[in-house]
Amino acid sequence: MVVRLQNTIRDYAWGSLTALPELIGVEPDGKPQAELWMGAHESAPSVLPSGDSLYDVVSAGPSDVLGAETAERFEGRFPFLAKLLAAGQPLSIQAHPSREQAIDGYARDEAAGIPRDAADRNYKDAWPKPEILIALEPFNALVGFRPLHSTVALLDALAPEGFDELTDLLRNGKLQDAFTQFMSADRDSIRPLVAALGEAVARYTGKAFGLERESLAKLCADFPDDPGVLAALLLNRVRLERFEAVYLPAGNVHAYLQGLGFEVMANSDNVLRGGLTSKHIDVPELVSVVDFEPLADPVLTATTVADRVATYETGCEYFAIHRVELDGDERTVDGVGPRIICCVAGTIDALGKESAVTLSTGQSAFAAGPEGPCILRGSGTAFVVSAR
């Protein structure tokens, strides 16, 4: 079957007031609209035309919906979750666990009797959450630890008062100590450091760190006593152009700052936060999952695999993504297991063996695992997400 999905919009406080409504073509309602979820995660599953949730349909017959091989491989769980993400304000400094860490953390939270929907619960499920964010417009983010020599150069250029200890730690290769020290500090001790950093950023007139100056100035003003502002000094500041991406495997520290993107992840809602948020923060647990290996080149571009068909090579076992460009013609996209097709520009027909749906910008469809190759027709751009 190929059917249209009805999806839930999450109204997190950091969401944009206008980006998703403008993409979908509806009037803003004055509330932040942060994420539109497409998939079968139990907390906000998509709904089929029958009125059944995709989560319930998968649970009732995994092999029929996912395909036998995919159902066996992922123990009957839908393998990925897709989202349209619209950030009007910075998201939290965060990282996601590996599969082993998620299993262990979930078991600990269950044994402690913490309700699964509790605000102070770390692990909502027993799955990892590797993810990719593909920009639909210029998108600003903090992604992975900057190589240490570059962070030292940034600190030397800004020369904020009170940061000599941090600079010495980085010169001596002690990134984990620097990060842990910042994230564990109380707000009273952080406040003067953020103020000093803000003053240094305001004085800076150089060209080398223009993006860093832009983001740090805003973070210092908006989060005057938050350790996450200082952690931002350690992370790569990137600006993605349309269809550029960042891939975030387990342990990658990151924070999305502003922009509209298409996001795909393993079917999990596990987030360990360290700052820039009013939500639950657990610094020791965050540090326990963080990968402290610096990331020199965080930006990922697509690889062309056929005429106007490109893929994003991540090596992730939970999903594969194709971007399809159509100009009044037709494309066939192979894929394994269930697929979600999301139109991000124009109008696209998604064709199945015995059914078809027309998708306008912001709409999505689901194709069951046994459906076979995905056939798209029309004029516009669509992402096709499948199991790998």
C-alpha positions as CSV (number, residue, x, y, z in Angstrom):
1,M,0.0,0.0,0.0
2,V,1.0,3.6,-0.6
3,V,-1.1,6.0,1.5
4,R,-1.0,9.6,2.7
5,L,0.1,10.2,6.3
6,Q,-1.5,12.5,8.8
7,N,1.3,13.8,11.0
8,T,1.6,15.4,14.4
9,I,3.3,18.8,14.9
10,R,5.2,19.2,18.2
11,D,5.0,22.7,19.7
12,Y,8.3,22.8,21.5
13,A,9.3,26.3,22.8
14,W,12.3,26.6,20.4
15,G,10.1,26.1,17.3
16,S,9.7,28.7,14.6
17,L,6.4,30.6,14.5
18,T,6.3,30.7,10.7
19,A,8.6,28.2,9.0
20,L,6.5,25.1,9.0
21,P,3.2,27.0,8.3
22,E,4.9,28.7,5.3
23,L,6.3,25.4,4.0
24,I,3.0,23.6,4.3
25,G,0.9,26.6,3.1
26,V,-1.2,27.3,6.1
27,E,-1.7,30.4,8.3
28,P,0.5,30.5,11.4
29,D,-1.4,30.1,14.7
30,G,0.9,32.2,16.8
31,K,2.4,29.2,18.6
32,P,5.9,27.7,18.0
33,Q,5.8,24.8,15.6
34,A,9.0,22.9,16.0
35,E,8.8,19.4,14.5
36,L,6.4,17.5,12.2
37,W,6.9,13.8,12.9
38,M,6.5,11.1,10.2
39,G,6.7,7.5,11.4
40,A,5.7,5.1,14.0
41,H,7.2,6.3,17.3
42,E,4.8,5.5,20.1
43,S,4.8,9.0,21.5
44,A,3.5,10.7,18.3
45,P,2.8,8.2,15.5
46,S,1.5,9.1,12.0
47,V,-2.1,8.2,11.3
48,L,-3.3,6.3,8.2
49,P,-6.4,7.1,6.2
50,S,-8.1,4.2,8.0
51,G,-7.8,6.2,11.3
52,D,-5.3,3.7,12.7
53,S,-1.9,4.9,13.9
54,L,1.1,3.6,12.0
55,Y,2.5,2.4,15.3
56,D,-0.6,0.2,16.0
57,V,-0.6,-1.2,12.5
58,V,3.1,-2.1,12.7
59,S,2.6,-3.7,16.1
60,A,-0.3,-5.8,14.9
61,G,1.5,-7.2,11.8
62,P,5.2,-6.3,11.6
63,S,6.0,-8.5,8.6
64,D,3.0,-7.3,6.6
65,V,3.9,-3.7,7.1
66,L,7.7,-3.7,7.3
67,G,8.5,-6.7,5.2
68,A,9.7,-10.0,6.7
69,E,13.4,-9.3,6.5
70,T,13.1,-5.8,8.0
71,A,10.7,-7.0,10.7
72,E,13.1,-9.7,11.8
73,R,16.1,-7.4,11.7
74,F,14.5,-4.7,13.8
75,E,12.5,-7.0,16.1
76,G,9.2,-5.8,14.7
77,R,9.9,-2.1,15.3
78,F,9.7,0.6,12.6
79,P,13.4,1.3,12.1
80,F,13.4,5.1,11.5
81,L,11.6,8.4,12.3
82,A,11.5,11.3,9.8
83,K,10.8,14.9,10.7
84,L,10.5,18.4,9.3
85,L,12.3,20.5,11.9
86,A,11.9,24.3,12.2
87,A,14.2,25.9,14.8
88,G,13.4,29.6,15.6
89,Q,15.6,29.5,18.7
90,P,18.6,27.3,19.8
91,L,17.9,23.7,20.8
92,S,19.7,22.2,23.8
93,I,23.3,21.2,23.9
94,Q,22.8,17.4,23.5
95,A,24.0,14.0,22.5
96,H,22.4,10.6,21.9
97,P,23.4,7.2,23.1
98,S,24.6,4.1,21.3
99,R,22.5,1.0,21.1
100,E,24.3,-0.6,24.1
101,Q,24.1,2.7,26.1
102,A,20.4,3.0,25.3
103,I,19.6,-0.6,26.4
104,D,21.5,-0.1,29.7
105,G,20.0,3.3,30.4
106,Y,16.5,2.3,29.6
107,A,16.8,-0.7,31.9
108,R,18.1,1.5,34.7
109,D,15.2,4.0,34.3
110,E,12.7,1.1,34.2
111,A,14.2,-0.5,37.3
112,A,14.0,2.9,39.1
113,G,10.3,3.1,38.3
114,I,10.6,6.4,36.5
115,P,7.4,6.9,34.3
116,R,8.2,6.8,30.6
117,D,6.7,10.2,30.1
118,A,8.3,11.8,33.1
119,A,10.2,15.0,32.5
120,D,13.3,13.8,34.4
121,R,13.6,10.5,32.6
122,N,16.7,10.1,30.4
123,Y,15.8,7.1,28.3
124,K,12.4,7.0,26.6
125,D,13.2,3.8,24.8
126,A,16.0,1.2,24.3
127,W,17.1,2.4,20.9
128,P,20.0,4.6,19.8
129,K,19.4,7.8,17.9
130,P,21.9,8.4,15.1
131,E,20.4,11.2,13.0
132,I,20.9,13.3,9.9
133,L,19.7,16.9,9.3
134,I,19.4,18.1,5.7
135,A,19.0,21.8,5.3
136,L,15.9,23.1,3.3
137,E,17.2,26.7,3.7
138,P,20.3,28.1,5.2
139,F,20.6,26.3,8.6
140,N,22.9,27.2,11.5
141,A,24.2,24.6,14.0
142,L,26.9,23.6,16.4
143,V,28.1,20.1,15.5
144,G,30.8,18.0,17.0
145,F,34.0,19.2,18.8
146,R,36.2,21.6,16.9
147,P,39.8,20.4,16.5
148,L,41.6,21.7,19.6
149,H,44.0,24.0,17.8
150,S,41.1,25.8,16.2
151,T,39.4,26.3,19.5
152,V,42.6,27.6,21.0
153,A,42.9,30.0,18.1
154,L,39.3,31.2,18.7
155,L,40.0,31.8,22.4
156,D,43.2,33.6,21.5
157,A,41.4,35.8,19.0
158,L,38.6,36.7,21.4
159,A,40.8,36.9,24.6
160,P,37.9,36.8,27.1
161,E,38.9,37.4,30.7
162,G,38.9,34.4,33.0
163,F,39.4,31.8,30.3
164,D,43.1,31.1,30.9
165,E,42.4,27.7,32.7
166,L,40.2,26.5,29.8
167,T,42.8,27.5,27.2
168,D,45.5,25.7,29.1
169,L,43.4,22.5,29.3
170,L,42.8,22.6,25.6
171,R,46.5,23.3,24.8
172,N,47.3,20.1,26.8
173,G,44.7,18.1,25.0
174,K,42.3,17.8,27.9
175,L,39.0,18.3,26.0
176,Q,36.9,16.0,28.2
177,D,38.1,17.8,31.3
178,A,37.2,21.2,29.8
179,F,33.8,20.1,28.7
180,T,32.9,18.4,32.0
181,Q,34.2,21.3,34.0
182,F,31.9,23.7,32.1
183,M,28.8,21.6,32.1
184,S,29.1,20.7,35.8
185,A,29.5,24.3,36.9
186,D,26.8,26.1,38.9
187,R,25.0,29.1,37.3
188,D,26.5,31.6,39.8
189,S,30.0,30.7,38.7
190,I,29.0,30.6,35.0
191,R,27.4,34.1,34.9
192,P,30.6,36.2,35.1
193,L,32.2,34.0,32.5
194,V,29.3,34.4,30.1
195,A,29.4,38.1,30.7
196,A,33.1,38.2,30.0
197,L,32.7,36.2,26.8
198,G,29.9,38.5,25.7
199,E,32.1,41.5,26.2
200,A,35.0,39.8,24.3
201,V,32.7,38.9,21.4
202,A,31.4,42.5,21.2
203,R,35.0,43.8,21.0
204,Y,36.1,41.3,18.3
205,T,36.4,42.8,14.8
206,G,38.3,40.1,13.0
207,K,37.1,38.1,10.0
208,A,38.2,34.6,10.8
209,F,35.5,33.8,13.3
210,G,32.5,35.7,12.0
211,L,30.0,32.8,12.4
212,E,31.2,32.1,15.9
213,R,30.9,35.8,16.8
214,E,27.3,35.8,15.5
215,S,26.2,32.8,17.5
216,L,28.1,33.5,20.7
217,A,26.7,37.1,20.8
218,K,23.2,35.7,20.7
219,L,23.8,32.9,23.2
220,C,25.5,35.2,25.7
221,A,22.5,37.6,25.5
222,D,19.8,34.9,25.7
223,F,21.4,32.5,28.2
224,P,23.4,34.6,30.6
225,D,23.9,31.9,33.2
226,D,23.9,28.8,31.2
227,P,26.9,26.4,30.9
228,G,25.9,25.5,27.4
229,V,27.1,28.9,26.2
230,L,30.6,28.0,27.2
231,A,30.3,24.5,25.7
232,A,29.4,26.2,22.4
233,L,33.0,27.5,22.3
234,L,34.2,23.9,21.9
235,L,31.9,23.0,19.0
236,N,32.1,23.4,15.2
237,R,29.9,26.3,14.1
238,V,28.4,25.4,10.7
239,R,26.1,27.1,8.3
240,L,24.5,24.6,5.9
241,E,23.2,25.7,2.5
242,R,20.1,24.1,0.9
243,F,20.5,20.3,0.8
244,E,23.8,20.2,2.7
245,A,23.7,18.0,5.8
246,V,25.2,17.0,9.1
247,Y,25.3,13.4,10.2
248,L,25.3,12.9,14.0
249,P,26.2,9.4,15.1
250,A,26.1,8.3,18.8
251,G,27.9,10.5,21.2
252,N,28.1,13.5,18.9
253,V,27.5,16.7,20.9
254,H,25.4,19.2,18.9
255,A,22.9,22.0,19.1
256,Y,20.7,23.3,16.2
257,L,20.5,27.1,16.3
258,Q,18.1,28.2,13.6
259,G,16.7,27.1,10.3
260,L,14.4,24.6,8.5
261,G,15.5,21.1,7.7
262,F,14.5,17.5,7.0
263,E,15.7,15.2,9.7
264,V,15.9,11.4,9.8
265,M,16.9,9.3,12.8
266,A,16.6,5.8,14.2
267,N,13.2,5.4,15.8
268,S,14.1,6.8,19.2
269,D,13.4,9.8,21.4
270,N,16.4,9.5,23.6
271,V,18.1,12.9,24.2
272,L,20.7,13.6,26.9
273,R,20.9,17.4,27.5
274,G,23.6,19.6,29.0
275,G,22.5,23.2,28.5
276,L,20.6,25.9,26.6
277,T,17.3,24.4,27.8
278,S,14.8,24.5,30.7
279,K,14.3,20.7,30.2
280,H,15.9,18.0,32.3
281,I,19.7,18.1,32.4
282,D,21.8,15.2,33.6
283,V,25.5,16.1,33.0
284,P,27.1,12.9,34.3
285,E,24.9,10.8,32.0
286,L,25.5,13.1,29.1
287,V,29.3,12.9,29.6
288,S,29.1,9.1,29.8
289,V,27.8,8.9,26.2
290,V,29.8,11.7,24.6
291,D,32.4,10.9,22.0
292,F,35.3,13.4,22.6
293,E,37.0,12.8,19.3
294,P,37.2,16.2,17.4
295,L,35.3,16.4,14.2
296,A,37.3,18.2,11.5
297,D,34.7,18.2,8.7
298,P,31.1,18.0,9.9
299,V,29.3,19.0,6.6
300,L,28.0,16.1,4.4
301,T,26.9,16.5,0.8
302,A,24.8,14.2,-1.3
303,T,26.2,11.7,-3.8
304,T,24.5,11.4,-7.2
305,V,23.5,7.8,-7.9
306,A,21.2,8.4,-10.9
307,D,19.9,11.2,-13.0
308,R,18.5,13.7,-10.5
309,V,18.6,11.1,-7.7
310,A,21.1,11.6,-4.9
311,T,21.8,9.8,-1.6
312,Y,23.4,10.8,1.7
313,E,26.1,8.2,2.6
314,T,26.1,7.8,6.4
315,G,26.7,4.1,6.9
316,C,23.8,4.1,9.4
317,E,22.1,0.7,9.7
318,Y,18.7,2.2,10.5
319,F,17.9,4.3,7.4
320,A,18.9,5.3,3.9
321,I,17.8,8.6,2.2
322,H,17.4,9.5,-1.4
323,R,16.6,13.0,-2.7
324,V,14.7,13.0,-5.9
325,E,14.3,16.0,-8.2
326,L,11.5,15.8,-10.8
327,D,10.6,18.1,-13.7
328,G,7.4,16.7,-15.1
329,D,8.9,13.2,-15.4
330,E,9.1,10.0,-13.4
331,R,11.8,8.3,-11.2
332,T,12.0,4.9,-9.7
333,V,13.8,4.6,-6.3
334,D,14.8,1.3,-4.9
335,G,14.7,0.7,-1.2
336,V,14.5,-2.0,1.5
337,G,11.6,-2.3,3.8
338,P,9.0,0.4,4.7
339,R,9.4,3.9,3.1
340,I,8.3,7.4,3.9
341,I,8.1,9.8,1.0
342,C,8.1,13.5,1.9
343,C,7.5,16.3,-0.6
344,V,9.6,19.4,0.2
345,A,8.9,21.4,-3.0
346,G,6.3,21.3,-5.8
347,T,3.8,18.5,-6.3
348,I,4.7,14.8,-6.4
349,D,2.7,11.6,-7.1
350,A,3.8,8.6,-5.2
351,L,2.7,5.4,-7.0
352,G,2.2,1.9,-5.6
353,K,1.2,-1.4,-7.1
354,E,-2.5,-0.6,-6.7
355,S,-2.7,2.9,-5.2
356,A,-1.3,6.4,-5.6
357,V,-1.3,9.6,-3.6
358,T,-0.6,13.2,-4.6
359,L,1.7,15.1,-2.2
360,S,2.1,18.9,-2.1
361,T,4.9,20.6,-0.2
362,G,5.1,19.4,3.4
363,Q,2.9,16.3,2.9
364,S,4.1,12.7,3.2
365,A,3.2,9.2,2.3
366,F,3.9,5.7,3.5
367,A,4.8,2.7,1.4
368,A,4.7,-0.7,3.1
369,G,7.8,-3.0,2.9
370,P,6.3,-5.5,0.5
371,E,5.3,-2.7,-1.9
372,G,8.4,-2.9,-4.1
373,P,10.3,0.0,-5.6
374,C,9.0,3.6,-5.0
375,I,7.8,5.3,-8.2
376,L,7.6,9.1,-8.1
377,R,6.1,11.4,-10.8
378,G,5.5,15.2,-11.0
379,S,7.5,18.4,-10.6
380,G,9.3,19.1,-7.4
381,T,11.6,17.6,-4.8
382,A,11.0,14.7,-2.5
383,F,13.0,12.7,0.1
384,V,12.5,8.9,0.1
385,V,13.5,7.3,3.4
386,S,13.9,3.5,3.6
387,A,15.4,0.9,5.8
388,R,19.0,0.2,4.7
